[in-house]
Amino acid sequence: MEIYPGAHLIECEIGGRPLYLPLLIGEREAVLVDCGTRFHAAQNIPKYLEEIDLPEDMPTFLVITHPDLDHSGGAGELTTRYPQLRIMCGAADRPLIESPERLFSFRYDHYREDHEIYYDD
């Protein structure tokens, strides 16, 4: 949905809850803020970009706000679909965004050993 000229929210859903991915479009560049999961990157984002007839050389930037899967999980899918895409994130987040295995072990499985709190298979 376009909220004002050049500013969009790509409406998605995760676990029954809404997820909105901001998209800012300029004359020569477009910035996507977060990318959702791999599903969102493969389904919702391309569908929306096609609906609004975004030029093929856009989006140009992806800004990842933090390394949770619903914010960064689709980065790999988007770089495959949009080879011109440049990803930006905080330096401390980069290793977690580049490696889903590291993200899971560091962030989602962090309390397993000490507290026996973890996600099941």
Number of C-alpha atoms within 10 A of each C-alpha: 13 13 9 8 9 12 15 19 17 19 15 17 13 12 6 7 8 9 18 17 18 20 24 18 18 11 6 10 13 21 20 23 21 28 32 26 20 19 16 25 22 17 12 18 22 15 14 16 16 11 9 11 9 14 12 11 13 18 23 18 18 22 19 23 15 17 22 20 20 18 22 26 25 21 24 16 16 23 15 11 13 16 12 15 20 14 18 15 16 13 8 10 16 16 13 21 24 15 11 16 12 14 21 15 13 12 13 16 16 15 13 12 9 7 8 10 12 12 9 5 3
